[in-house]
């Protein structure tokens, strides 16, 4: 561990103790060596005893900086692990980071372009348009066509800083895992690994550009979502260049109302977009927090969303999609038995799970929700509560479902913020029913046949030869089986004959010995023994050899 790493580790420990995070671990779970280590930092005292645990954790993460702030934001979406109070506190973390020197930004951009900025851009603005924990954004004009663009460049040395902080997080998580035990609800090691996957993906801006291009193509003719154009030839691992857009932040409801935006339609389109991305395209934006979503200024009566920052995208398997759709529909129909069966069939929980017990647990969680009006039932919280319930039955962690849950909570929160009366069931149920109907029936079979037809046509010339080879193989196998059976029967016959002779010889020898002991005449006694020995020798010689058939 370098001096820099030791210094960073001390800063993390000092901040954690300053906010009394060690007090949040139950005393009975704290071993003696942990308490001894705590006494080694006796001068660091909890300065925030008046604050609740969630608020103290939030303040500590704010002080530790961007990587921990982003970690807290991610953790706030894991409501299957945290209480609602803690999740709400962490959700308030704001990723406001001071910009870094524009001269460093220029040097980094030119290094990626392998050319001066003036070769590609005019009007490069040294004042950043935005600054976040991972990157910084500058505006410019493309020299080739005069288009307004933004340049997103990674912060200097951010990869090493993230790596160092991730290492410390992993070590702390392992210690916490040991203290809390393997059956603890928080599962810190799992959470850190989840975060590692997320943030390492965000460090590759080329991947973000490719995700944006794919998502843009999926909605190229959509009246609900617009993804800015990426100049792929100017996109690299640490730099991307994209079309500059002009929109209203989705969180600015006052501005949206001022321009006469149809908020009901906008909220409903948000829900439709989510289900379209998940069930039609199987490729969904998994970081739809308000900072990444804008609303068009054009035709406010028919508004559309503008999506940014495609660094985190989610996908599901076909089985996961079908199970999720059936889960939602089963919940709507109050078919809790089917929900329990779906979790087992999908492999999310163990096949040994007691279905009746699981069904009852699901019913206890979900039934009270139907006492609310439909427009107050939260899709995200339904999924969340189902996951929480399944955790008690040793649900296997599904990272793709965690991303889905987070995205659904974001989308639903935005929709309800824009239009509080939003009825997600009315919007989503027809979509899910239609999607389910498209997964079965003659039309689906026809589509699958059409999809496979080119492959079958390619393989068709080989079909006669394959049939002949299989028939020949079957015939040869049958012959071999008959030969083996004959050999086995002969082997058994020899064994039976040998055993008969050996048993008979043993009987004759025993009888001859008894006659000798009873002073019988000599010739019957010796004759019986002699015949017995002769039969024994014949039986031994006729014994089948012990070899493989």
C-alpha positions in Angstrom: 0.0 0.0 0.0 1.5 3.4 -1.0 1.8 6.4 1.2 -1.0 8.0 -0.9 -3.3 5.0 -0.2 -2.5 5.1 3.5 -3.3 8.8 3.7 -6.6 8.2 1.9 -7.5 5.3 4.2 -6.8 7.5 7.2 -9.1 10.2 5.7 -11.9 7.7 5.2 -11.5 6.3 8.8 -11.4 9.8 10.3 -14.5 10.8 8.4 -16.4 7.7 9.4 -15.5 8.1 13.1 -16.2 11.8 13.0 -19.8 11.0 12.0 -20.1 8.1 14.4 -20.6 5.4 11.7 -19.0 2.9 14.0 -21.8 3.4 16.5 -24.2 2.0 13.9 -22.8 -1.5 14.3 -24.5 -3.3 17.2 -22.1 -3.7 20.1 -22.8 -7.5 20.4 -21.5 -7.9 16.8 -18.3 -6.0 17.5 -15.3 -8.3 18.3 -12.6 -7.3 20.8 -10.0 -6.6 18.1 -12.4 -4.1 16.4 -12.9 -2.3 19.7 -9.2 -2.3 20.3 -8.7 -0.7 16.9 -11.3 1.9 17.7 -9.5 2.8 20.9 -6.3 3.4 18.8 -8.2 6.4 17.3 -9.3 7.7 20.7 -9.0 11.3 19.7 -11.6 10.9 16.9 -15.1 11.3 18.4 -18.6 11.3 17.1 -19.5 14.9 16.5 -23.0 14.3 15.2 -24.8 12.3 18.0 -27.9 14.4 17.5 -28.5 13.1 14.0 -30.0 9.8 12.9 -27.9 7.1 11.2 -29.1 7.7 7.6 -28.3 11.4 7.8 -24.8 10.8 9.3 -24.0 8.3 6.5 -25.2 10.9 3.9 -23.0 13.7 5.4 -20.0 11.4 5.6 -20.3 10.4 1.9 -20.6 14.1 0.9 -17.4 14.8 2.7 -15.5 11.9 1.2 -16.2 13.1 -2.3 -17.5 12.2 -5.7 -16.9 8.4 -5.7 -18.6 8.0 -2.3 -21.4 10.3 -3.3 -22.1 8.2 -6.4 -21.9 5.1 -4.2 -24.5 6.6 -1.9 -26.8 7.4 -4.8 -26.6 3.8 -6.0 -27.1 2.5 -2.5 -30.3 4.7 -2.2 -31.9 2.5 -4.9 -31.2 -0.7 -3.0 -34.4 -0.5 -1.0 -34.4 -4.2 -0.8 -31.4 -3.8 1.6 -32.1 -0.5 3.3 -35.0 0.9 5.3 -37.0 3.6 3.5 -35.7 6.2 5.9 -32.1 5.5 5.1 -32.8 5.2 1.4 -34.6 8.6 1.4 -31.6 10.3 3.1 -29.1 8.9 0.6 -31.3 9.8 -2.3 -30.7 13.5 -1.3 -27.0 13.2 -2.1 -26.2 15.8 -4.8 -23.3 15.2 -7.3 -22.1 18.8 -7.3 -18.4 18.8 -7.9 -16.1 21.8 -8.6 -14.8 21.9 -12.1 -11.1 21.1 -12.9 -8.8 23.5 -14.7 -9.8 24.1 -18.3 -6.1 23.9 -19.4 -6.1 20.3 -18.1 -9.3 19.7 -20.0 -7.9 21.0 -23.2 -4.7 18.9 -22.8 -6.8 15.8 -22.2 -9.1 16.4 -25.2 -6.1 17.1 -27.5 -4.4 13.9 -26.3 -7.5 11.8 -27.3 -7.9 13.6 -30.6 -4.1 13.4 -31.2 -4.5 16.9 -32.6 -5.1 20.5 -31.5 -8.7 21.4 -30.6 -8.7 24.0 -33.3 -8.4 21.3 -36.0 -11.8 20.0 -35.2 -13.7 22.7 -33.3 -14.4 26.4 -33.2 -15.7 28.5 -30.3 -14.4 26.0 -27.6 -15.7 27.4 -24.3 -13.2 27.0 -21.5 -15.9 27.5 -18.9 -17.5 24.1 -18.3 -21.2 23.7 -19.1 -21.4 21.1 -16.3 -19.1 19.2 -13.9 -19.7 15.9 -12.3 -17.8 13.3 -10.3 -16.5 11.4 -13.3 -16.4 13.9 -16.1 -16.7 17.5 -17.3 -18.6 19.0 -20.2 -17.5 21.8 -22.5 -19.3 23.3 -25.5 -18.0 24.0 -29.0 -18.9 24.2 -32.6 -17.9 21.5 -35.1 -15.6 23.0 -37.7 -16.8 20.6 -40.5 -20.5 21.6 -40.5 -21.0 24.3 -37.9 -23.1 22.1 -35.6 -23.3 22.9 -31.9 -21.7 20.1 -29.9 -20.7 19.2 -26.4 -17.4 17.5 -25.4 -17.5 15.2 -22.4 -14.1 14.4 -21.0 -13.1 12.3 -18.0 -11.5 14.0 -15.0 -7.7 13.7 -14.8 -6.5 10.5 -13.1 -10.1 9.5 -12.2 -9.4 5.9 -13.0 -6.7 5.6 -10.4 -8.8 7.4 -7.8 -11.8 5.3 -8.4 -9.7 2.1 -8.2 -8.1 3.2 -4.9 -11.5 4.0 -3.4 -13.0 0.8 -4.6 -10.2 -1.2 -3.0 -10.8 0.5 0.3 -14.6 0.0 0.0 -14.0 -3.7 -0.7 -11.8 -4.1 2.3 -14.3 -2.3 4.5 -17.1 -4.4 3.1 -15.3 -7.6 3.9 -14.7 -6.5 7.5 -18.3 -5.5 7.8 -19.4 -8.8 6.3 -17.3 -10.7 8.9 -18.8 -8.6 11.7 -22.4 -8.9 10.6 -22.2 -12.6 9.5 -23.0 -14.2 6.1 -26.8 -14.0 6.7 -26.9 -10.3 7.2 -29.5 -8.3 5.3 -27.1 -5.5 4.2 -24.7 -7.8 2.2 -22.0 -5.1 1.9 -19.6 -7.1 -0.3 -22.3 -7.7 -2.8 -23.3 -4.0 -2.9 -19.7 -2.9 -3.4 -19.3 -5.4 -6.3 -22.5 -4.1 -7.8 -21.2 -0.6 -7.6 -17.8 -1.6 -9.1 -19.6 -2.9 -12.2 -21.6 0.3 -12.5 -18.8 2.8 -12.1 -16.2 1.0 -14.1 -18.7 1.0 -17.0 -19.0 4.8 -16.6 -15.3 5.2 -16.9 -15.4 4.0 -20.5 -16.9 6.9 -22.5 -16.6 4.9 -25.8 -19.0 2.4 -24.4 -21.4 5.2 -23.4 -21.3 6.5 -27.0 -22.1 3.0 -28.4 -25.0 2.6 -26.0 -26.4 6.0 -27.0 -26.1 5.1 -30.7 -28.0 1.9 -30.1 -30.7 3.5 -28.0 -31.1 6.4 -30.6 -31.6 3.8 -33.3 -34.3 2.0 -31.3 -36.3 5.3 -31.0 -35.3 6.9 -34.3 -38.9 7.4 -35.3 -40.4 7.9 -31.8 -42.4 10.9 -30.7 -41.6 10.1 -27.1 -37.8 10.0 -26.8 -34.9 11.7 -28.5 -31.2 10.7 -28.0 -28.6 13.2 -29.1 -26.5 12.2 -32.1 -23.0 10.9 -31.3 -20.1 11.8 -33.6 -18.6 8.3 -33.4 -15.4 9.2 -35.2 -14.7 11.7 -32.4 -15.5 9.3 -29.5 -12.8 7.6 -27.5 -12.4 6.0 -24.1 -11.8 9.3 -22.3 -13.7 11.7 -24.7 -17.0 11.7 -26.5 -18.5 14.4 -28.8 -22.3 14.6 -29.2 -25.0 16.9 -30.5 -25.9 19.8 -28.2 -29.5 19.8 -27.2 -31.8 22.5 -25.7 -34.4 21.3 -23.3 -36.0 21.9 -19.9 -34.8 19.7 -17.0 -37.6 17.3 -16.2 -37.4 18.3 -12.5 -38.2 22.0 -13.4 -42.0 21.6 -13.3 -42.5 25.4 -13.1 -40.8 25.9 -16.4 -42.7 23.0 -18.0 -46.0 24.5 -16.8 -45.0 27.9 -18.0 -44.7 26.7 -21.6 -48.0 24.8 -21.4 -46.5 21.3 -21.4 -49.1 18.5 -21.4 -47.9 16.9 -18.2 -50.4 14.1 -18.1 -49.3 12.9 -21.6 -45.6 13.4 -20.7 -46.0 11.3 -17.5 -47.8 8.5 -19.4 -45.1 8.5 -22.1 -42.4 8.0 -19.5 -44.1 4.8 -18.3 -44.6 3.6 -21.9 -41.0 4.3 -22.7 -39.8 2.2 -19.8 -41.9 -0.8 -20.8 -41.0 -0.4 -24.5 -37.2 -0.4 -23.7 -37.6 -3.4 -21.4 -40.0 -5.6 -23.3 -39.7 -4.5 -26.9 -36.0 -3.7 -27.2 -34.5 -5.5 -24.1 -32.2 -2.6 -23.7 -33.1 0.0 -21.1 -31.5 3.2 -19.8 -30.7 2.3 -16.2 -29.7 5.7 -14.9 -32.8 7.8 -15.6 -32.4 10.2 -12.7 -33.6 13.8 -13.2 -30.2 15.1 -14.1 -30.1 12.9 -17.2 -33.6 13.7 -18.5 -34.8 16.8 -20.3 -38.1 17.7 -22.0 -38.3 19.3 -25.4 -39.2 23.0 -25.9 -40.9 22.1 -29.1 -44.7 21.6 -29.4 -45.4 21.4 -25.7 -48.9 19.9 -26.4 -47.0 16.8 -27.8 -43.9 16.7 -25.6 -41.0 14.3 -25.8 -38.1 13.4 -23.6 -34.5 13.9 -24.3 -32.2 11.3 -22.7 -28.5 11.8 -21.8 -25.7 9.8 -20.2 -26.1 6.2 -21.5 -23.2 4.8 -19.5 -25.4 2.4 -17.5 -27.7 0.2 -19.6 -29.6 -2.9 -18.6 -30.7 -6.0 -20.4 -32.9 -9.0 -19.4 -33.1 -12.6 -20.7 -36.3 -13.6 -22.5 -37.2 -15.7 -19.5 -36.7 -12.8 -17.1 -39.0 -10.6 -19.3 -41.7 -13.2 -19.4 -41.5 -13.9 -15.6 -41.6 -10.2 -14.9 -44.6 -9.5 -17.1 -46.5 -12.5 -15.5 -45.5 -11.2 -12.1 -47.1 -7.8 -12.6 -50.2 -9.3 -14.2 -50.5 -11.9 -11.4 -50.2 -9.1 -8.8 -52.9 -7.1 -10.5 -55.2 -10.2 -10.5 -54.2 -11.0 -6.9 -52.9 -14.4 -7.9 -50.3 -14.7 -5.2 -49.9 -18.5 -5.7 -48.8 -17.7 -9.3 -46.3 -15.1 -8.1 -44.7 -17.7 -5.7 -44.6 -20.3 -8.5 -43.0 -17.7 -10.9 -40.2 -16.9 -8.5 -39.4 -20.7 -8.2 -39.7 -21.4 -11.9 -37.4 -18.5 -12.8 -34.7 -19.8 -10.5 -34.7 -16.6 -8.5 -35.4 -18.6 -5.4 -34.5 -22.2 -4.6 -36.7 -25.0 -6.1 -37.0 -26.4 -2.5 -38.9 -23.4 -1.3 -42.2 -24.1 0.4 -44.7 -22.6 -2.2 -47.5 -22.3 0.3 -45.3 -20.4 2.8 -43.9 -18.2 0.1 -47.4 -17.5 -1.2 -48.6 -16.5 2.2 -45.6 -14.1 2.7 -46.3 -12.5 -0.7 -50.0 -12.1 0.2 -49.2 -10.4 3.5 -47.0 -7.9 1.7 -49.1 -7.2 -1.3 -52.7 -7.4 -0.2 -52.7 -4.1 1.9 -51.7 -2.2 -1.3 -55.2 -2.9 -2.8 -56.7 -0.8 0.0 -55.3 2.2 -1.9 -56.6 3.8 -5.0 -55.0 2.4 -8.2 -53.3 5.7 -8.9 -51.5 5.5 -5.5 -50.1 2.0 -6.0 -46.4 2.1 -6.9 -45.2 -0.3 -9.5 -41.6 0.2 -8.2 -42.6 -0.6 -4.6 -44.6 -3.7 -5.7 -41.4 -5.0 -7.3 -39.3 -3.8 -4.3 -41.6 -5.5 -1.7 -41.6 -8.7 -3.8 -37.8 -8.7 -3.8 -37.6 -8.0 -0.1 -40.0 -10.9 0.6 -38.0 -13.2 -1.7 -34.8 -12.3 0.2 -36.3 -14.1 3.3 -36.5 -17.2 1.1 -32.8 -16.9 0.0 -33.5 -15.2 -3.3 -30.4 -15.4 -5.5 -29.2 -11.8 -6.3 -30.1 -10.8 -9.8 -28.0 -7.7 -10.8 -30.2 -7.1 -13.9 -33.3 -7.0 -11.8 -31.7 -4.5 -9.4 -31.0 -2.2 -12.3 -34.6 -2.7 -13.5 -36.0 -1.9 -10.1 -33.9 1.3 -9.8 -35.0 2.4 -13.2 -38.7 1.8 -12.5 -38.4 3.8 -9.3 -36.8 6.7 -11.2 -39.4 6.6 -14.0 -42.3 6.3 -11.6 -41.0 9.1 -9.4 -40.7 11.4 -12.4 -44.1 10.5 -13.6 -45.8 11.1 -10.3 -43.9 14.4 -9.9 -45.1 15.6 -13.2 -48.7 14.3 -12.8 -49.6 13.1 -9.3 -52.8 11.4 -10.5 -50.8 9.1 -12.9 -52.4 5.6 -13.0 -49.6 3.3 -13.9 -51.9 0.3 -14.0 -54.1 1.9 -16.7 -51.0 2.7 -18.7 -49.0 -0.4 -18.2 -51.6 -3.3 -18.0 -52.7 -3.1 -21.6 -49.0 -3.0 -22.7 -48.2 -6.1 -20.6 -51.2 -8.0 -21.8 -50.5 -7.3 -25.4 -46.8 -8.3 -25.0 -47.8 -11.5 -23.3 -50.3 -12.3 -26.1 -47.5 -11.8 -28.6 -45.3 -14.4 -26.9 -47.7 -17.3 -27.5 -50.1 -18.4 -30.3 -49.9 -19.0 -34.1 -48.4 -15.6 -34.9 -45.5 -16.2 -32.6 -44.9 -19.7 -34.0 -45.0 -18.3 -37.6 -42.5 -15.5 -36.7 -40.1 -18.0 -35.1 -40.4 -20.3 -38.1 -39.6 -17.3 -40.4 -36.7 -16.4 -38.2 -35.2 -19.9 -38.3 -36.1 -20.5 -42.0 -32.8 -19.2 -43.5 -30.8 -21.4 -41.1 -32.9 -24.5 -41.9 -32.6 -23.8 -45.7 -28.8 -23.6 -45.3 -28.7 -27.0 -43.4 -31.3 -28.7 -45.7 -28.8 -30.1 -48.3 -27.0 -31.9 -45.4 -30.2 -33.5 -44.1 -30.2 -36.8 -46.1 -26.6 -37.5 -45.2 -27.3 -36.7 -41.5 -30.4 -39.1 -41.6 -28.3 -41.8 -43.2 -25.5 -41.4 -40.7 -27.9 -41.6 -37.8 -29.7 -44.6 -39.1 -26.3 -46.4 -39.8 -25.1 -45.4 -36.3 -28.4 -46.9 -34.9 -27.9 -50.1 -36.8 -24.3 -50.5 -35.7 -25.3 -49.7 -32.1 -28.0 -52.4 -32.3 -25.5 -55.0 -33.6 -23.1 -54.1 -30.9 -25.8 -54.4 -28.3 -26.8 -57.9 -29.6 -23.1 -59.0 -29.5 -22.7 -57.7 -26.0 -25.9 -59.4 -24.9 -24.7 -62.8 -26.4 -21.4 -62.5 -24.7 -23.1 -61.6 -21.4 -25.4 -64.6 -21.6 -22.5 -67.0 -22.4 -20.6 -65.5 -19.5 -23.5 -66.1 -17.1 -23.9 -69.7 -18.4 -20.2 -70.4 -17.7 -20.5 -68.8 -14.3 -23.6 -70.9 -13.4 -21.9 -74.2 -14.6 -18.7 -73.3 -12.6 -20.7 -72.5 -9.5 -22.7 -75.8 -9.8 -19.5 -77.9 -10.0 -17.8 -76.0 -7.2 -20.9 -76.4 -4.9 -21.3 -80.1 -5.7 -17.6 -80.7 -5.2 -17.8 -79.0 -1.8 -20.8 -81.2 -0.8 -19.0 -84.4 -1.8 -15.8 -83.5 0.0 -17.7 -82.7 3.2 -19.7 -85.9 3.0 -16.5 -88.0 2.5 -14.9 -86.3 5.4 -17.9 -87.1 7.6 -17.8 -90.8 6.6 -14.1 -91.0 7.4 -14.7 -89.6 10.9 -17.5 -92.2 11.5 -15.2 -95.1 10.6 -17.2 -96.0 7.5 -15.7 -98.2 4.8 -12.8 -96.6 3.1 -13.7 -96.7 -0.6 -17.0 -94.7 -0.3 -15.2 -92.1 1.8 -12.2 -91.7 -0.4 -14.3 -92.1 -3.5 -16.6 -89.2 -2.4 -13.6 -87.0 -1.6 -11.8 -87.9 -4.9 -14.9 -87.2 -7.0 -15.4 -83.9 -5.1 -11.8 -82.8 -5.7 -12.2 -83.7 -9.4 -15.4 -81.7 -9.8 -13.8 -78.8 -7.9 -10.9 -78.7 -10.4 -13.3 -78.9 -13.3 -15.4 -76.1 -11.9 -12.4 -73.9 -11.3 -11.1 -74.4 -14.8 -14.6 -73.7 -16.3 -14.9 -70.5 -14.3 -15.2 -67.5 -16.8 -12.3 -65.1 -16.9 -12.9 -61.8 -15.1 -12.7 -59.4 -18.1 -14.7 -56.6 -19.6 -17.6 -57.7 -21.9 
